[in-house]
Amino acid sequence: MKYRVLGSTGLQVSAVGIGTWQLGGEWGQNFTQTEVDAIIGEAREQGINLIDTAECYGDHLSEKLIGRAIAHDRGKWIVATKFGHKFHGLHNRTGHSSPKEILTQLEDSLKALRTDFVDLYQYHSMEDSEFFREDLIATLHQARDSGKIRHLGNAVGSNRNRKQVKASKEMGVEAIQVVYNRLDRGPEESGIFTVCRDQNLGVLARVPLASGFLSGKYRPDHSFSTDDVRARWSQDSRAARVKEVLEIQREEVPQDIPMAQWALAWCLRVPEVTSVIPGCRSPSQVVSNAAAAKLSLDFS
């Protein structure tokens, strides 16, 4: 595993981390604690030390599963979670951004994660009207000063929201999270990566496998279960995405390299990207994802 410094935080994070939206049950699978323990255990063996989760991946469900899995060696992990949404049921959540609500969410996250502090506490896809609330900023800085938060981050809702990213330094935000993959190059095209470089912001690339499509295992007629978030997309949209992936696989991916590993390495080729945080359903997927950190490919 390779490690990189997450912007100005000083945190040494693995180039490949673990995204955990799937643990909340919205990707067509419910996970047992035993399954999560095995996934986290394999991540530990592979040298992964970064876990990204959120308050609304289930009602703190993902956090609870993670908290139990890392309780015996919490100090070895960089734990990033988020705030600002309330889970009400599968694919049903609302925004909650008042200081009182956020403090409650923070305490619930700390309890679920079985920890006294969060390494990276991130705004979760907030609108500008919420992100720039002065009373919320003050509350977050107080929580940071008390030691319950080590660093603030921003999981930006739009790949083109330069306004929020440009305000990072004045807001005390040290890392951002954006959707970035071979099918969505928004952070490049909008100049967000340039802002991150100028402000020494760490960058976590979420959805680096384009919701699994860049694994190369799907075909245009693939059917997703009704509780899988991808079932909410139109068939035409899924088919078009698969078609693009097959073209990329044919024209860009070396025949001896698994496409998922290539797709993660493609993200890591960008100097501004600190770490990719793909989701995973099994220990074997953790092993495959981790191998991407070792790839040295020519993307020119």
C-alpha positions as CSV (number, residue, x, y, z in Angstrom):
1,M,0.0,0.0,0.0
2,K,1.1,3.6,-0.7
3,Y,0.3,6.4,1.7
4,R,-0.3,10.1,1.0
5,V,-0.7,13.2,3.2
6,L,-4.3,14.4,3.2
7,G,-3.8,18.1,2.4
8,S,-2.9,20.3,5.4
9,T,-4.3,17.7,7.9
10,G,-1.0,15.9,8.2
11,L,-2.9,12.6,8.2
12,Q,-1.2,9.8,6.3
13,V,-3.9,8.0,4.5
14,S,-3.8,4.9,2.3
15,A,-4.0,5.7,-1.5
16,V,-7.0,3.3,-1.5
17,G,-9.6,3.5,1.2
18,I,-13.0,2.0,1.7
19,G,-16.3,3.6,0.9
20,T,-19.2,2.2,2.9
21,W,-22.5,3.4,1.5
22,Q,-23.3,-0.2,0.7
23,L,-23.3,-1.1,4.4
24,G,-26.5,1.0,4.8
25,G,-28.5,-1.5,2.7
26,E,-29.1,0.7,-0.4
27,W,-27.1,-1.3,-2.8
28,G,-29.2,-4.4,-2.8
29,Q,-27.5,-6.2,0.0
30,N,-27.8,-6.3,3.8
31,F,-24.5,-7.0,5.7
32,T,-24.0,-9.0,8.9
33,Q,-21.4,-8.0,11.4
34,T,-19.4,-11.1,10.5
35,E,-19.3,-10.0,6.9
36,V,-18.2,-6.5,7.8
37,D,-15.6,-7.8,10.2
38,A,-14.1,-9.9,7.3
39,I,-14.1,-6.9,4.9
40,I,-12.4,-4.6,7.5
41,G,-10.0,-7.4,8.5
42,E,-8.9,-7.8,4.9
43,A,-8.5,-4.0,4.5
44,R,-6.3,-4.1,7.6
45,E,-4.2,-6.9,6.1
46,Q,-3.8,-4.9,2.8
47,G,-2.5,-1.8,4.6
48,I,-5.7,0.2,4.1
49,N,-6.2,2.7,7.0
50,L,-9.0,5.0,5.6
51,I,-12.7,4.3,6.1
52,D,-15.3,6.8,4.8
53,T,-18.9,6.5,6.0
54,A,-21.9,8.8,6.7
55,E,-24.7,9.5,9.2
56,C,-27.3,8.5,6.7
57,Y,-25.9,5.2,5.4
58,G,-28.8,3.6,7.2
59,D,-29.7,5.3,10.4
60,H,-26.0,5.4,11.5
61,L,-26.1,1.7,10.5
62,S,-22.8,1.8,8.5
63,E,-21.1,3.6,11.4
64,K,-22.3,1.0,13.9
65,L,-21.0,-1.9,11.8
66,I,-17.7,-0.1,11.3
67,G,-17.4,0.8,15.0
68,R,-17.7,-2.8,16.1
69,A,-15.2,-3.9,13.5
70,I,-12.5,-1.5,14.5
71,A,-13.1,-1.2,18.3
72,H,-10.0,-3.2,19.2
73,D,-7.6,-1.1,17.1
74,R,-9.3,2.3,16.6
75,G,-6.0,4.1,16.7
76,K,-4.8,2.5,13.5
77,W,-7.7,3.9,11.4
78,I,-8.5,7.3,9.8
79,V,-12.3,7.5,10.1
80,A,-14.2,10.0,8.0
81,T,-17.9,10.5,8.4
82,K,-20.4,13.1,7.4
83,F,-23.3,15.2,8.7
84,G,-26.3,17.0,7.4
85,H,-28.8,14.3,6.4
86,K,-31.3,12.2,8.3
87,F,-32.1,8.7,7.2
88,H,-35.8,7.8,7.2
89,G,-35.8,4.6,5.1
90,L,-34.3,3.3,1.9
91,H,-33.6,6.1,-0.5
92,N,-35.5,8.5,1.8
93,R,-33.6,11.1,3.7
94,T,-34.0,14.8,4.5
95,G,-31.5,17.6,5.2
96,H,-30.7,18.6,8.8
97,S,-28.3,21.5,9.2
98,S,-29.1,23.5,12.3
99,P,-26.3,23.6,14.9
100,K,-28.4,21.7,17.4
101,E,-29.2,19.0,14.8
102,I,-25.6,18.7,13.8
103,L,-24.4,18.4,17.4
104,T,-26.9,15.6,17.9
105,Q,-25.7,13.8,14.8
106,L,-22.1,14.1,15.9
107,E,-22.8,12.6,19.3
108,D,-24.8,9.8,17.6
109,S,-21.9,9.2,15.1
110,L,-19.4,9.0,18.0
111,K,-21.6,6.5,19.8
112,A,-22.1,4.4,16.7
113,L,-18.4,4.4,15.8
114,R,-17.5,3.7,19.5
115,T,-14.9,6.5,19.5
116,D,-14.2,9.7,21.2
117,F,-13.4,11.6,18.0
118,V,-13.8,11.6,14.3
119,D,-10.7,12.1,12.2
120,L,-12.5,13.9,9.3
121,Y,-16.0,15.3,9.8
122,Q,-17.5,16.3,6.4
123,Y,-20.3,18.5,5.3
124,H,-22.6,16.1,3.3
125,S,-23.7,17.5,-0.1
126,M,-25.0,20.7,1.5
127,E,-26.5,23.6,-0.4
128,D,-24.6,26.9,-0.2
129,S,-27.3,28.3,2.1
130,E,-26.5,25.6,4.6
131,F,-22.7,25.4,4.0
132,F,-22.1,29.1,4.7
133,R,-24.2,29.4,7.9
134,E,-22.1,31.3,10.4
135,D,-23.8,29.7,13.4
136,L,-23.0,26.2,12.0
137,I,-19.4,27.1,11.3
138,A,-19.0,28.3,14.8
139,T,-20.5,25.2,16.2
140,L,-18.2,22.9,14.1
141,H,-15.1,24.9,15.2
142,Q,-16.1,24.5,18.8
143,A,-16.5,20.8,18.4
144,R,-13.1,20.7,16.7
145,D,-11.5,22.7,19.5
146,S,-13.1,20.3,22.1
147,G,-11.3,17.3,20.4
148,K,-14.4,15.6,19.1
149,I,-13.4,16.5,15.5
150,R,-9.8,16.4,14.4
151,H,-10.3,18.0,10.9
152,L,-13.2,19.4,8.9
153,G,-13.9,18.2,5.3
154,N,-16.6,18.9,2.7
155,A,-18.2,16.1,0.6
156,V,-19.2,18.5,-2.2
157,G,-22.7,17.8,-3.7
158,S,-21.8,19.1,-7.1
159,N,-18.6,18.4,-9.0
160,R,-18.7,22.0,-10.2
161,N,-19.3,23.8,-7.0
162,R,-16.2,26.0,-7.1
163,K,-17.8,28.5,-4.7
164,Q,-17.7,26.1,-1.7
165,V,-14.3,24.7,-2.6
166,K,-12.8,28.1,-3.0
167,A,-14.1,29.0,0.5
168,S,-12.4,26.0,2.1
169,K,-9.5,27.8,3.7
170,E,-11.6,30.6,5.3
171,M,-14.1,28.0,6.5
172,G,-11.5,25.8,8.1
173,V,-12.1,22.9,5.7
174,E,-8.9,20.9,4.9
175,A,-10.2,18.2,2.6
176,I,-12.9,17.8,0.0
177,Q,-14.6,14.8,-1.4
178,V,-15.9,14.7,-5.0
179,V,-17.3,12.3,-7.5
180,Y,-14.4,11.5,-9.8
181,N,-14.0,8.6,-12.2
182,R,-13.3,7.9,-15.9
183,L,-16.9,8.6,-16.7
184,D,-17.2,11.8,-14.7
185,R,-14.2,14.2,-15.0
186,G,-16.1,17.2,-13.5
187,P,-13.5,18.2,-10.9
188,E,-10.9,18.4,-13.7
189,E,-13.1,20.3,-16.1
190,S,-14.4,22.8,-13.6
191,G,-11.0,23.7,-12.2
192,I,-11.8,22.3,-8.7
193,F,-8.5,20.3,-8.7
194,T,-6.6,23.5,-9.4
195,V,-8.2,25.2,-6.3
196,C,-7.4,22.1,-4.2
197,R,-3.8,22.3,-5.3
198,D,-3.6,26.1,-4.6
199,Q,-5.1,25.7,-1.1
200,N,-3.3,22.4,-0.2
201,L,-6.6,20.6,0.2
202,G,-6.7,16.8,0.5
203,V,-9.0,15.1,-2.1
204,L,-11.0,12.0,-1.6
205,A,-12.4,10.6,-4.9
206,R,-15.7,8.9,-4.2
207,V,-17.6,6.7,-6.7
208,P,-14.2,6.0,-8.5
209,L,-15.8,2.9,-10.1
210,A,-18.8,4.8,-11.3
211,S,-21.2,2.9,-9.0
212,G,-19.6,-0.4,-10.1
213,F,-20.0,0.1,-13.9
214,L,-16.2,0.6,-14.3
215,S,-15.7,-2.9,-13.0
216,G,-16.6,-4.0,-16.5
217,K,-18.9,-6.8,-15.3
218,Y,-22.2,-5.3,-16.4
219,R,-24.0,-5.6,-19.7
220,P,-26.7,-3.3,-21.2
221,D,-29.6,-5.6,-20.2
222,H,-28.4,-6.1,-16.6
223,S,-31.2,-6.0,-14.0
224,F,-30.7,-4.6,-10.5
225,S,-32.8,-5.6,-7.5
226,T,-35.5,-3.1,-6.5
227,D,-33.6,-2.1,-3.3
228,D,-30.5,-1.3,-5.2
229,V,-30.0,2.5,-5.8
230,R,-29.0,1.8,-9.4
231,A,-32.5,0.3,-10.1
232,R,-33.8,3.9,-9.9
233,W,-31.9,4.9,-13.0
234,S,-33.5,4.5,-16.4
235,Q,-32.7,1.5,-18.5
236,D,-31.5,3.8,-21.3
237,S,-29.1,5.5,-18.9
238,R,-27.7,2.3,-17.6
239,A,-27.3,0.9,-21.1
240,A,-25.5,4.0,-22.3
241,R,-23.1,3.9,-19.4
242,V,-22.4,0.2,-20.1
243,K,-21.8,1.0,-23.7
244,E,-19.3,3.7,-22.9
245,V,-17.5,1.4,-20.4
246,L,-17.1,-1.4,-22.9
247,E,-15.6,1.1,-25.4
248,I,-13.1,2.3,-22.7
249,Q,-12.3,-1.3,-21.8
250,R,-11.6,-2.1,-25.4
251,E,-9.5,1.0,-26.3
252,E,-7.8,2.0,-23.0
253,V,-7.4,-0.9,-20.6
254,P,-4.5,-3.2,-21.0
255,Q,-5.6,-6.8,-21.5
256,D,-3.7,-8.1,-18.5
257,I,-5.1,-5.5,-16.0
258,P,-8.5,-6.0,-14.3
259,M,-10.7,-3.0,-15.3
260,A,-11.6,-2.1,-11.7
261,Q,-8.0,-1.8,-10.8
262,W,-7.2,0.2,-13.9
263,A,-10.1,2.6,-13.1
264,L,-8.8,3.2,-9.6
265,A,-5.3,3.7,-10.8
266,W,-6.7,6.1,-13.4
267,C,-8.0,8.3,-10.6
268,L,-4.8,8.1,-8.6
269,R,-2.8,9.3,-11.6
270,V,-3.9,12.9,-10.8
271,P,-1.5,14.5,-8.3
272,E,-4.4,16.3,-6.5
273,V,-6.2,13.0,-5.7
274,T,-5.0,11.8,-2.3
275,S,-7.1,8.7,-2.0
276,V,-9.9,6.8,-3.8
277,I,-12.7,5.3,-1.7
278,P,-14.4,2.5,-3.6
279,G,-17.2,0.5,-2.1
280,C,-16.7,-3.2,-1.7
281,R,-19.0,-6.1,-0.9
282,S,-16.4,-8.8,0.0
283,P,-12.8,-9.4,1.2
284,S,-11.8,-10.4,-2.3
285,Q,-13.0,-7.0,-3.7
286,V,-10.9,-5.3,-1.0
287,V,-7.8,-7.3,-2.2
288,S,-8.5,-6.3,-5.8
289,N,-9.0,-2.6,-5.0
290,A,-5.9,-2.4,-2.9
291,A,-3.8,-3.8,-5.8
292,A,-4.5,-0.6,-7.7
293,A,-2.2,1.3,-5.5
294,K,0.7,-0.7,-6.9
295,L,-0.1,-0.1,-10.5
296,S,2.2,2.1,-12.6
297,L,0.5,2.6,-15.9
298,D,0.9,5.0,-18.8
299,F,-2.3,7.0,-19.2
300,S,-0.8,9.5,-21.7
